[in-house]
Every structure is written in structure tokens, then in C-alpha cells.
């Protein structure tokens, strides 16, 4: 049986939307020196982001999907800090 990989959302801001996605969430990074100390994803300035709800680079509200824009106050945002974990 194949093991399911959980996306690593720790590279995104803690209050970013639960539906914000980027490729680096699915990459295994063993070397902590590769991670920046900021709360932005490494390489965020060149990264591609998409919304898990519609699989597009913009949200249901038509605005761009980024770690800076997918935050509380946006109508479609569900901050991951408020999502119960198993």
C-alpha cells in the first residue's frame, strides 16, 4: 500500500489559507539550512502558487493566489491555523 504524502505547509505563513498550494509543499527537504528564516516559502519570489479549490492561480474572488494575498480578510480564506488537525 502506497503511503500518502502530507504537504509541508510549514514553509508558508501560519495564517495563510489552507487552500494555498505551491510545489515546494510536496518536496522533501532534509537540510534545514535550505529553509529561509522568514515566514515566506523559499524561492517565493519565483514560485508558482495555486488554489486547491479551483486549481487556478487566482481564488474564487478573482484575485491572485500568493502567500501575501491568501490571508485572513479575504472572503475565500480559511487560515490553516484554524483548521483542526488529526
PDB file as gemmi writes it, atoms N, CA and C in Angstrom:
CRYST1    1.000    1.000    1.000  90.00  90.00  90.00 P 1                      
ATOM      1  N   UNK A   1       0.840  -1.177   0.000  1.00  0.00           N  
ATOM      2  CA  UNK A   1       0.000   0.000   0.000  1.00  0.00           C  
ATOM      3  C   UNK A   1       0.886   1.241   0.000  1.00  0.00           C  
ATOM      4  N   UNK A   2       0.620   2.166  -0.916  1.00  0.00           N  
ATOM      5  CA  UNK A   2       1.418   3.395  -1.015  1.00  0.00           C  
ATOM      6  C   UNK A   2       1.103   4.319   0.151  1.00  0.00           C  
ATOM      7  N   UNK A   3       2.149   4.932   0.664  1.00  0.00           N  
ATOM      8  CA  UNK A   3       1.985   5.872   1.763  1.00  0.00           C  
ATOM      9  C   UNK A   3       1.620   7.244   1.201  1.00  0.00           C  
ATOM     10  N   UNK A   4       0.602   7.877   1.777  1.00  0.00           N  
ATOM     11  CA  UNK A   4       0.194   9.202   1.357  1.00  0.00           C  
ATOM     12  C   UNK A   4       1.177  10.237   1.888  1.00  0.00           C  
ATOM     13  N   UNK A   5       1.560  11.172   1.053  1.00  0.00           N  
ATOM     14  CA  UNK A   5       2.449  12.246   1.471  1.00  0.00           C  
ATOM     15  C   UNK A   5       1.617  13.442   1.898  1.00  0.00           C  
ATOM     16  N   UNK A   6       1.877  13.931   3.088  1.00  0.00           N  
ATOM     17  CA  UNK A   6       1.213  15.134   3.576  1.00  0.00           C  
ATOM     18  C   UNK A   6       2.000  16.348   3.111  1.00  0.00           C  
ATOM     19  N   UNK A   7       1.350  17.326   2.498  1.00  0.00           N  
ATOM     20  CA  UNK A   7       2.069  18.528   2.086  1.00  0.00           C  
ATOM     21  C   UNK A   7       2.665  19.243   3.288  1.00  0.00           C  
ATOM     22  N   UNK A   8       3.852  19.798   3.132  1.00  0.00           N  
ATOM     23  CA  UNK A   8       4.527  20.525   4.196  1.00  0.00           C  
ATOM     24  C   UNK A   8       4.145  21.998   4.113  1.00  0.00           C  
ATOM     25  N   UNK A   9       3.119  22.371   4.852  1.00  0.00           N  
ATOM     26  CA  UNK A   9       2.641  23.755   4.850  1.00  0.00           C  
ATOM     27  C   UNK A   9       3.461  24.648   5.777  1.00  0.00           C  
ATOM     28  N   UNK A  10       4.443  24.075   6.481  1.00  0.00           N  
ATOM     29  CA  UNK A  10       5.243  24.874   7.411  1.00  0.00           C  
ATOM     30  C   UNK A  10       6.088  25.912   6.676  1.00  0.00           C  
ATOM     31  N   UNK A  11       6.263  25.758   5.391  1.00  0.00           N  
ATOM     32  CA  UNK A  11       7.036  26.727   4.616  1.00  0.00           C  
ATOM     33  C   UNK A  11       6.205  27.937   4.217  1.00  0.00           C  
ATOM     34  N   UNK A  12       4.906  27.909   4.525  1.00  0.00           N  
ATOM     35  CA  UNK A  12       4.009  29.026   4.235  1.00  0.00           C  
ATOM     36  C   UNK A  12       3.692  29.767   5.532  1.00  0.00           C  
ATOM     37  N   UNK A  13       3.262  31.034   5.442  1.00  0.00           N  
ATOM     38  CA  UNK A  13       2.892  31.768   6.653  1.00  0.00           C  
ATOM     39  C   UNK A  13       1.818  31.027   7.442  1.00  0.00           C  
ATOM     40  N   UNK A  14       1.885  31.102   8.751  1.00  0.00           N  
ATOM     41  CA  UNK A  14       0.973  30.341   9.612  1.00  0.00           C  
ATOM     42  C   UNK A  14      -0.486  30.738   9.398  1.00  0.00           C  
ATOM     43  N   UNK A  15      -0.744  31.973   9.002  1.00  0.00           N  
ATOM     44  CA  UNK A  15      -2.131  32.387   8.791  1.00  0.00           C  
ATOM     45  C   UNK A  15      -2.546  32.341   7.320  1.00  0.00           C  
ATOM     46  N   UNK A  16      -1.701  31.732   6.483  1.00  0.00           N  
ATOM     47  CA  UNK A  16      -2.060  31.587   5.060  1.00  0.00           C  
ATOM     48  C   UNK A  16      -3.249  30.638   4.918  1.00  0.00           C  
ATOM     49  N   UNK A  17      -3.971  30.785   3.841  1.00  0.00           N  
ATOM     50  CA  UNK A  17      -5.151  29.962   3.586  1.00  0.00           C  
ATOM     51  C   UNK A  17      -4.785  28.484   3.466  1.00  0.00           C  
ATOM     52  N   UNK A  18      -5.625  27.653   3.997  1.00  0.00           N  
ATOM     53  CA  UNK A  18      -5.457  26.198   3.930  1.00  0.00           C  
ATOM     54  C   UNK A  18      -5.409  25.705   2.486  1.00  0.00           C  
ATOM     55  N   UNK A  19      -5.983  26.441   1.560  1.00  0.00           N  
ATOM     56  CA  UNK A  19      -6.076  26.006   0.176  1.00  0.00           C  
ATOM     57  C   UNK A  19      -4.932  26.521  -0.699  1.00  0.00           C  
ATOM     58  N   UNK A  20      -4.016  27.318  -0.133  1.00  0.00           N  
ATOM     59  CA  UNK A  20      -2.864  27.827  -0.873  1.00  0.00           C  
ATOM     60  C   UNK A  20      -1.882  26.688  -1.128  1.00  0.00           C  
ATOM     61  N   UNK A  21      -1.473  26.512  -2.377  1.00  0.00           N  
ATOM     62  CA  UNK A  21      -0.559  25.426  -2.742  1.00  0.00           C  
ATOM     63  C   UNK A  21       0.615  25.950  -3.546  1.00  0.00           C  
ATOM     64  N   UNK A  22       1.751  25.261  -3.413  1.00  0.00           N  
ATOM     65  CA  UNK A  22       2.941  25.500  -4.219  1.00  0.00           C  
ATOM     66  C   UNK A  22       3.731  24.197  -4.290  1.00  0.00           C  
ATOM     67  N   UNK A  23       4.559  24.056  -5.311  1.00  0.00           N  
ATOM     68  CA  UNK A  23       5.310  22.806  -5.486  1.00  0.00           C  
ATOM     69  C   UNK A  23       6.184  22.472  -4.281  1.00  0.00           C  
ATOM     70  N   UNK A  24       6.771  23.481  -3.649  1.00  0.00           N  
ATOM     71  CA  UNK A  24       7.698  23.201  -2.550  1.00  0.00           C  
ATOM     72  C   UNK A  24       7.020  22.516  -1.366  1.00  0.00           C  
ATOM     73  N   UNK A  25       5.691  22.580  -1.296  1.00  0.00           N  
ATOM     74  CA  UNK A  25       4.968  21.885  -0.226  1.00  0.00           C  
ATOM     75  C   UNK A  25       5.088  20.368  -0.374  1.00  0.00           C  
ATOM     76  N   UNK A  26       5.371  19.928  -1.583  1.00  0.00           N  
ATOM     77  CA  UNK A  26       5.405  18.498  -1.879  1.00  0.00           C  
ATOM     78  C   UNK A  26       6.822  17.962  -2.035  1.00  0.00           C  
ATOM     79  N   UNK A  27       7.815  18.807  -1.774  1.00  0.00           N  
ATOM     80  CA  UNK A  27       9.213  18.408  -1.894  1.00  0.00           C  
ATOM     81  C   UNK A  27       9.772  18.079  -0.519  1.00  0.00           C  
ATOM     82  N   UNK A  28      10.515  17.004  -0.434  1.00  0.00           N  
ATOM     83  CA  UNK A  28      11.180  16.655   0.820  1.00  0.00           C  
ATOM     84  C   UNK A  28      12.457  17.474   0.919  1.00  0.00           C  
ATOM     85  N   UNK A  29      12.598  18.213   2.005  1.00  0.00           N  
ATOM     86  CA  UNK A  29      13.807  18.997   2.233  1.00  0.00           C  
ATOM     87  C   UNK A  29      14.375  18.594   3.581  1.00  0.00           C  
ATOM     88  N   UNK A  30      15.432  17.826   3.547  1.00  0.00           N  
ATOM     89  CA  UNK A  30      16.052  17.329   4.771  1.00  0.00           C  
ATOM     90  C   UNK A  30      17.010  18.343   5.384  1.00  0.00           C  
ATOM     91  N   UNK A  31      17.585  19.224   4.561  1.00  0.00           N  
ATOM     92  CA  UNK A  31      18.603  20.161   5.021  1.00  0.00           C  
ATOM     93  C   UNK A  31      17.947  21.445   5.530  1.00  0.00           C  
ATOM     94  N   UNK A  32      17.922  21.669   6.853  1.00  0.00           N  
ATOM     95  CA  UNK A  32      17.273  22.869   7.388  1.00  0.00           C  
ATOM     96  C   UNK A  32      17.959  24.153   6.941  1.00  0.00           C  
ATOM     97  N   UNK A  33      19.225  24.077   6.495  1.00  0.00           N  
ATOM     98  CA  UNK A  33      19.911  25.270   6.019  1.00  0.00           C  
ATOM     99  C   UNK A  33      19.318  25.781   4.706  1.00  0.00           C  
ATOM    100  N   UNK A  34      18.568  24.937   4.005  1.00  0.00           N  
ATOM    101  CA  UNK A  34      17.946  25.357   2.758  1.00  0.00           C  
ATOM    102  C   UNK A  34      16.701  26.206   2.998  1.00  0.00           C  
ATOM    103  N   UNK A  35      16.162  26.150   4.204  1.00  0.00           N  
ATOM    104  CA  UNK A  35      14.970  26.918   4.523  1.00  0.00           C  
ATOM    105  C   UNK A  35      15.354  28.305   5.013  1.00  0.00           C  
ATOM    106  N   UNK A  36      14.669  29.317   4.513  1.00  0.00           N  
ATOM    107  CA  UNK A  36      14.929  30.677   4.958  1.00  0.00           C  
ATOM    108  C   UNK A  36      14.294  30.889   6.322  1.00  0.00           C  
ATOM    109  N   UNK A  37      14.770  31.872   7.036  1.00  0.00           N  
ATOM    110  CA  UNK A  37      14.230  32.167   8.356  1.00  0.00           C  
ATOM    111  C   UNK A  37      12.945  32.967   8.282  1.00  0.00           C  
ATOM    112  N   UNK A  38      12.640  33.569   7.131  1.00  0.00           N  
ATOM    113  CA  UNK A  38      11.411  34.347   7.018  1.00  0.00           C  
ATOM    114  C   UNK A  38      10.220  33.403   6.973  1.00  0.00           C  
ATOM    115  N   UNK A  39       9.002  33.979   7.081  1.00  0.00           N  
ATOM    116  CA  UNK A  39       7.820  33.113   7.047  1.00  0.00           C  
ATOM    117  C   UNK A  39       7.320  32.916   5.618  1.00  0.00           C  
ATOM    118  N   UNK A  40       8.066  33.369   4.627  1.00  0.00           N  
ATOM    119  CA  UNK A  40       7.699  33.118   3.233  1.00  0.00           C  
ATOM    120  C   UNK A  40       8.344  31.819   2.769  1.00  0.00           C  
ATOM    121  N   UNK A  41       7.744  31.208   1.788  1.00  0.00           N  
ATOM    122  CA  UNK A  41       8.297  29.978   1.233  1.00  0.00           C  
ATOM    123  C   UNK A  41       9.617  30.269   0.543  1.00  0.00           C  
ATOM    124  N   UNK A  42      10.603  29.351   0.648  1.00  0.00           N  
ATOM    125  CA  UNK A  42      11.859  29.553  -0.068  1.00  0.00           C  
ATOM    126  C   UNK A  42      11.600  29.716  -1.563  1.00  0.00           C  
ATOM    127  N   UNK A  43      12.221  30.715  -2.167  1.00  0.00           N  
ATOM    128  CA  UNK A  43      12.016  30.966  -3.583  1.00  0.00           C  
ATOM    129  C   UNK A  43      10.657  31.542  -3.905  1.00  0.00           C  
ATOM    130  N   UNK A  44       9.964  32.101  -2.890  1.00  0.00           N  
ATOM    131  CA  UNK A  44       8.602  32.590  -3.095  1.00  0.00           C  
ATOM    132  C   UNK A  44       8.516  33.623  -4.210  1.00  0.00           C  
ATOM    133  N   UNK A  45       9.591  34.380  -4.426  1.00  0.00           N  
ATOM    134  CA  UNK A  45       9.535  35.401  -5.468  1.00  0.00           C  
ATOM    135  C   UNK A  45       9.454  34.781  -6.864  1.00  0.00           C  
ATOM    136  N   UNK A  46       9.845  33.532  -7.030  1.00  0.00           N  
ATOM    137  CA  UNK A  46       9.759  32.860  -8.336  1.00  0.00           C  
ATOM    138  C   UNK A  46       8.813  31.662  -8.309  1.00  0.00           C  
ATOM    139  N   UNK A  47       8.225  31.370  -7.186  1.00  0.00           N  
ATOM    140  CA  UNK A  47       7.362  30.199  -7.055  1.00  0.00           C  
ATOM    141  C   UNK A  47       6.014  30.426  -7.741  1.00  0.00           C  
ATOM    142  N   UNK A  48       5.390  29.326  -8.123  1.00  0.00           N  
ATOM    143  CA  UNK A  48       4.033  29.362  -8.659  1.00  0.00           C  
ATOM    144  C   UNK A  48       3.090  28.891  -7.572  1.00  0.00           C  
ATOM    145  N   UNK A  49       2.001  29.601  -7.404  1.00  0.00           N  
ATOM    146  CA  UNK A  49       1.013  29.257  -6.390  1.00  0.00           C  
ATOM    147  C   UNK A  49      -0.325  29.022  -7.064  1.00  0.00           C  
ATOM    148  N   UNK A  50      -1.154  28.167  -6.443  1.00  0.00           N  
ATOM    149  CA  UNK A  50      -2.499  27.930  -6.950  1.00  0.00           C  
ATOM    150  C   UNK A  50      -3.419  27.634  -5.785  1.00  0.00           C  
ATOM    151  N   UNK A  51      -4.711  27.747  -6.049  1.00  0.00           N  
ATOM    152  CA  UNK A  51      -5.745  27.488  -5.053  1.00  0.00           C  
ATOM    153  C   UNK A  51      -6.210  26.036  -5.213  1.00  0.00           C  
ATOM    154  N   UNK A  52      -6.211  25.293  -4.125  1.00  0.00           N  
ATOM    155  CA  UNK A  52      -6.640  23.895  -4.175  1.00  0.00           C  
ATOM    156  C   UNK A  52      -8.134  23.764  -4.487  1.00  0.00           C  
ATOM    157  N   UNK A  53      -8.906  24.811  -4.246  1.00  0.00           N  
ATOM    158  CA  UNK A  53     -10.341  24.744  -4.511  1.00  0.00           C  
ATOM    159  C   UNK A  53     -10.655  24.723  -6.007  1.00  0.00           C  
ATOM    160  N   UNK A  54      -9.924  25.538  -6.777  1.00  0.00           N  
ATOM    161  CA  UNK A  54     -10.219  25.615  -8.205  1.00  0.00           C  
ATOM    162  C   UNK A  54      -9.034  25.263  -9.099  1.00  0.00           C  
ATOM    163  N   UNK A  55      -7.875  24.943  -8.493  1.00  0.00           N  
ATOM    164  CA  UNK A  55      -6.664  24.557  -9.228  1.00  0.00           C  
ATOM    165  C   UNK A  55      -6.187  25.661 -10.178  1.00  0.00           C  
ATOM    166  N   UNK A  56      -6.425  26.916  -9.809  1.00  0.00           N  
ATOM    167  CA  UNK A  56      -6.059  28.051 -10.644  1.00  0.00           C  
ATOM    168  C   UNK A  56      -5.142  28.999  -9.870  1.00  0.00           C  
ATOM    169  N   UNK A  57      -4.416  29.893 -10.564  1.00  0.00           N  
ATOM    170  CA  UNK A  57      -3.533  30.845  -9.891  1.00  0.00           C  
ATOM    171  C   UNK A  57      -4.274  32.056  -9.325  1.00  0.00           C  
ATOM    172  N   UNK A  58      -5.588  31.976  -9.277  1.00  0.00           N  
ATOM    173  CA  UNK A  58      -6.400  33.020  -8.664  1.00  0.00           C  
ATOM    174  C   UNK A  58      -7.515  32.345  -7.872  1.00  0.00           C  
ATOM    175  N   UNK A  59      -7.983  33.029  -6.841  1.00  0.00           N  
ATOM    176  CA  UNK A  59      -9.014  32.466  -5.975  1.00  0.00           C  
ATOM    177  C   UNK A  59     -10.410  32.627  -6.552  1.00  0.00           C  
ATOM    178  N   UNK A  60     -11.384  32.129  -5.818  1.00  0.00           N  
ATOM    179  CA  UNK A  60     -12.784  32.247  -6.237  1.00  0.00           C  
ATOM    180  C   UNK A  60     -13.220  33.703  -6.364  1.00  0.00           C  
ATOM    181  N   UNK A  61     -12.506  34.597  -5.660  1.00  0.00           N  
ATOM    182  CA  UNK A  61     -12.835  36.013  -5.722  1.00  0.00           C  
ATOM    183  C   UNK A  61     -12.146  36.725  -6.890  1.00  0.00           C  
ATOM    184  N   UNK A  62     -11.383  35.992  -7.703  1.00  0.00           N  
ATOM    185  CA  UNK A  62     -10.726  36.559  -8.873  1.00  0.00           C  
ATOM    186  C   UNK A  62      -9.375  37.194  -8.614  1.00  0.00           C  
ATOM    187  N   UNK A  63      -8.935  37.203  -7.358  1.00  0.00           N  
ATOM    188  CA  UNK A  63      -7.649  37.806  -7.012  1.00  0.00           C  
ATOM    189  C   UNK A  63      -6.529  36.781  -7.092  1.00  0.00           C  
ATOM    190  N   UNK A  64      -5.309  37.284  -7.282  1.00  0.00           N  
ATOM    191  CA  UNK A  64      -4.123  36.441  -7.390  1.00  0.00           C  
ATOM    192  C   UNK A  64      -3.901  35.610  -6.123  1.00  0.00           C  
ATOM    193  N   UNK A  65      -3.372  34.400  -6.309  1.00  0.00           N  
ATOM    194  CA  UNK A  65      -3.068  33.492  -5.200  1.00  0.00           C  
ATOM    195  C   UNK A  65      -1.580  33.600  -4.886  1.00  0.00           C  
ATOM    196  N   UNK A  66      -1.261  34.134  -3.697  1.00  0.00           N  
ATOM    197  CA  UNK A  66       0.121  34.255  -3.214  1.00  0.00           C  
ATOM    198  C   UNK A  66       0.104  34.142  -1.693  1.00  0.00           C  
ATOM    199  N   UNK A  67       1.255  33.885  -1.061  1.00  0.00           N  
ATOM    200  CA  UNK A  67       1.294  33.867   0.405  1.00  0.00           C  
ATOM    201  C   UNK A  67       0.906  35.217   1.017  1.00  0.00           C  
ATOM    202  N   UNK A  68       1.134  36.301   0.278  1.00  0.00           N  
ATOM    203  CA  UNK A  68       0.793  37.630   0.797  1.00  0.00           C  
ATOM    204  C   UNK A  68      -0.690  37.947   0.664  1.00  0.00           C  
ATOM    205  N   UNK A  69      -1.355  37.413  -0.366  1.00  0.00           N  
ATOM    206  CA  UNK A  69      -2.758  37.753  -0.596  1.00  0.00           C  
ATOM    207  C   UNK A  69      -3.738  36.749  -0.003  1.00  0.00           C  
ATOM    208  N   UNK A  70      -3.319  35.516   0.205  1.00  0.00           N  
ATOM    209  CA  UNK A  70      -4.212  34.472   0.731  1.00  0.00           C  
ATOM    210  C   UNK A  70      -4.129  34.459   2.259  1.00  0.00           C  
ATOM    211  N   UNK A  71      -4.712  35.487   2.840  1.00  0.00           N  
ATOM    212  CA  UNK A  71      -4.641  35.704   4.282  1.00  0.00           C  
ATOM    213  C   UNK A  71      -6.026  36.054   4.826  1.00  0.00           C  
ATOM    214  N   UNK A  72      -6.175  36.036   6.159  1.00  0.00           N  
ATOM    215  CA  UNK A  72      -7.458  36.422   6.752  1.00  0.00           C  
ATOM    216  C   UNK A  72      -7.925  37.785   6.234  1.00  0.00           C  
ATOM    217  N   UNK A  73      -9.214  37.906   6.050  1.00  0.00           N  
ATOM    218  CA  UNK A  73      -9.806  39.105   5.492  1.00  0.00           C  
ATOM    219  C   UNK A  73     -10.265  38.891   4.064  1.00  0.00           C  
ATOM    220  N   UNK A  74      -9.649  37.935   3.399  1.00  0.00           N  
ATOM    221  CA  UNK A  74     -10.080  37.579   2.056  1.00  0.00           C  
ATOM    222  C   UNK A  74     -11.288  36.656   2.198  1.00  0.00           C  
ATOM    223  N   UNK A  75     -12.364  36.885   1.448  1.00  0.00           N  
ATOM    224  CA  UNK A  75     -13.599  36.123   1.674  1.00  0.00           C  
ATOM    225  C   UNK A  75     -13.464  34.608   1.550  1.00  0.00           C  
ATOM    226  N   UNK A  76     -12.558  34.136   0.705  1.00  0.00           N  
ATOM    227  CA  UNK A  76     -12.423  32.693   0.491  1.00  0.00           C  
ATOM    228  C   UNK A  76     -11.361  32.060   1.400  1.00  0.00           C  
ATOM    229  N   UNK A  77     -10.706  32.845   2.254  1.00  0.00           N  
ATOM    230  CA  UNK A  77      -9.595  32.352   3.074  1.00  0.00           C  
ATOM    231  C   UNK A  77     -10.063  31.543   4.286  1.00  0.00           C  
ATOM    232  N   UNK A  78      -9.462  30.369   4.450  1.00  0.00           N  
ATOM    233  CA  UNK A  78      -9.618  29.562   5.654  1.00  0.00           C  
ATOM    234  C   UNK A  78      -8.212  29.428   6.230  1.00  0.00           C  
ATOM    235  N   UNK A  79      -7.851  30.289   7.205  1.00  0.00           N  
ATOM    236  CA  UNK A  79      -6.487  30.246   7.744  1.00  0.00           C  
ATOM    237  C   UNK A  79      -6.165  28.870   8.308  1.00  0.00           C  
ATOM    238  N   UNK A  80      -4.993  28.325   7.927  1.00  0.00           N  
ATOM    239  CA  UNK A  80      -4.645  26.975   8.364  1.00  0.00           C  
ATOM    240  C   UNK A  80      -4.474  26.888   9.865  1.00  0.00           C  
ATOM    241  N   UNK A  81      -4.217  28.006  10.542  1.00  0.00           N  
ATOM    242  CA  UNK A  81      -4.076  27.975  11.994  1.00  0.00           C  
ATOM    243  C   UNK A  81      -5.414  27.651  12.668  1.00  0.00           C  
ATOM    244  N   UNK A  82      -6.531  27.778  11.930  1.00  0.00           N  
ATOM    245  CA  UNK A  82      -7.854  27.494  12.480  1.00  0.00           C  
ATOM    246  C   UNK A  82      -8.427  26.146  12.035  1.00  0.00           C  
ATOM    247  N   UNK A  83      -7.661  25.405  11.232  1.00  0.00           N  
ATOM    248  CA  UNK A  83      -8.122  24.102  10.741  1.00  0.00           C  
ATOM    249  C   UNK A  83      -7.712  23.038  11.743  1.00  0.00           C  
ATOM    250  N   UNK A  84      -8.690  22.281  12.284  1.00  0.00           N  
ATOM    251  CA  UNK A  84      -8.334  21.220  13.251  1.00  0.00           C  
ATOM    252  C   UNK A  84      -7.469  20.150  12.614  1.00  0.00           C  
ATOM    253  N   UNK A  85      -6.482  19.688  13.335  1.00  0.00           N  
ATOM    254  CA  UNK A  85      -5.579  18.650  12.856  1.00  0.00           C  
ATOM    255  C   UNK A  85      -5.893  17.341  13.566  1.00  0.00           C  
ATOM    256  N   UNK A  86      -5.723  16.261  12.835  1.00  0.00           N  
ATOM    257  CA  UNK A  86      -5.990  14.921  13.424  1.00  0.00           C  
ATOM    258  C   UNK A  86      -4.840  14.496  14.309  1.00  0.00           C  
TER     259      UNK A  86                                                      
END                                                                             
